[in-house]
Amino acid sequence: MRGLLVIGHGSRRDEANAMVVELSRALAPCVDLPEWDAVEPAFLDLAHPDIAQGYAALVDAGCSEIIAHPFFLFEGNHTARDIPDALAAAQSAHPGTRWTITLPLGLHPGVVHAVRARIEDALEHPGPEHPGPDTAADGGSAGGSRGEAQAVGARRAATSSATTAASG
C-alpha cells in the first residue's frame, strides 16, 4: 500500500499548521484518485504530528511505500537535509518500508499560474494600501507615532517569518 506524507515546516500559528492539515485532507484518497491508500500531515518543527509520527501513522494504516511531499516553496536546507534525515530515522523504526521525497513547489507551472491568479485577484479586489517603511500611515513623512513604527516593524517581521517558512 502507498501513503502520502504532506510535510509542512510547522508554525506557532495554528492557522498556518491548519493549512497543511487541510491540504492533506484535499489530497486524501477518493474513488476517482486511488493513488494513495492513506494521507497524513506532518511537521518538521514546532507542531505535531512530527515526521516520525506521521510516518508511523501511515505504516499503521498498512502503507509500506511512503511518498513524502515537503509543502515548501523552494529547495533549501530543510528539503535537502533535514526532512530526508527525519524520513531516514522514521524508516529505521519501520523496517520493510521505503520512502521517496518529491521536489518542493519551486517554479512548477502550477505555482506560476497560482501566483498570476493571486496578482489578478489583488488587482481586481485591492485590499488596504500599506505605506512603505519611510511613510507614515497618513501619507506623511516618517517619524509618525510609536504605534505606527511598531506596526511597520510587525509587518516586516511577519514578512520575514513567512519568507523563512516558505524557503525550506
N, C-alpha and C positions, 0 to 999 in steps of 0.2 A: 504494500500500500504506500501511497505517496502523500506526504504532508507538506504544507506551505507554512513557513515561519516568517511573519512580517515583522521586521525589526526596526524600531524607532530608536532615536537617541535616548529619550526619556527626559522629562522636564519636571520642574517643581510646580508647573501649571497643569492642573488636571485637564483643562481644555485641550492642551497640546497632546497629552497622552491619549485622550479620548479619540483624537483623530486617527491614531494608529489602530486602536481597537475597532473603530468604525470601518476603516479600510479593510481590516481583517474580515469583518462581517460581510462587507461588499464583495470580497473575493471568495467567500465561503462556497463550498460545493453546492451545486444545484443540478437538476436533471439535465439542463442544456449544456452544462460545462463540467464534465466528470473528470477533469484533470487532477483534482485534489480530492483526497478522501477526508482530509481534515485541514483546517486552517487555524493557526494560533498567533496572537500578537506576542511580542517580547520586546524588552528594552535593554539597551546596552548599559544604561546608568540611570540612577535617580528614581526609577519606577519599577514596579513589578507587574507581571512576571518578568524575571530576567531571562537571558538567553537559555540558561540551563533548565529553568523551569518550563519555558515554552517548548523546548526540545523534548523534555521528558513528557509533557502533555501529549505531544504528537506520537511519541513512542507508546504511551499508554493507550492511545486510540488505535494502535496497531500499525502505525507507519514505520517502515524501515528505511525509506528513502525520504530525505528532508531537502526541500528546496528553500533556501534562505534568501529573502529579499530585504536588503537594507533600504529602508524608506528614507534615503538621504539624497540630497541634490547632486553632489558630485563626490568623486573619489578623494580620500584623504586618509589620515592615519587610522581612523575608526574603521573604514571599509576595507582598507588594505591589510591592517594588522589586528586591531582589537577584536573585531567581530569574528574573523576567521579563527583567532586564538580561542575565543569563547566557544565557538562551534566545535573545535577540536576537543576542548575539555569536556563539552557535553557529550560528544560522541564516545569519548573514552569511558564514560559512565554507562554507555549503552552499546556494548559490543554487538556487531551484526547490523549496525545501521551505517548509512553513508549520507553525506550531505554535499550539496552543490550551492554555491552562492552566486546570485545574479549581480550584474553591474548596478550601481546606483542610477538614478534617473538621468543625470547628465543632460546632454543636448539631444536626447531622443526626440524624434519629430513630434511625438505626442506632447512632450514638455514644451517645445517651441509653440505648438498650437495652443496649449493652455495659457502660456504667457501672453500670446496675442489676444486671446479671449479676455484675460484679466485687464489688459490695457484698453481694449474696446469697451469693456464694462465701465471702467473708470472714466472714459471719455463720454460715454452715454449717460452715466449717472454719477456726476462728480460728487465727491464727498467734501467734507470741510477742508478748506485750504490750511496748510501748515506753514507757518513762517519759517524762513531759513534761520540758521543759528545766529546771524547778525541782525535780525529784525525782531522787534517786539511784536506781540500778538496783534496790536492795533495798527501795524504797518509802520510804526515809527522806528527810530534807530535803537540799537542795542542799548542796554542799560536800563531795561524795564524793571519791573518788580522782582523781588527774590522768588516769588511763586512762578513767574514766567520763566526765569532762569532754571528753576528746578524742573519745570515741565519740559523744557528743551533738553535738559540733561536726561530726564527719564525717557524721552523719545529716542535719544541717541543710545542709551543703554539697552532699550528694547530692540532697537535695530541691530545693535551689535550682538545681542544674545540670539536673535533669530538667525542672523548670518552664521554665527558659530554653530548653532544647532543644525543648520541646513548643510554645512560644509563637510560633515563626515570627518 
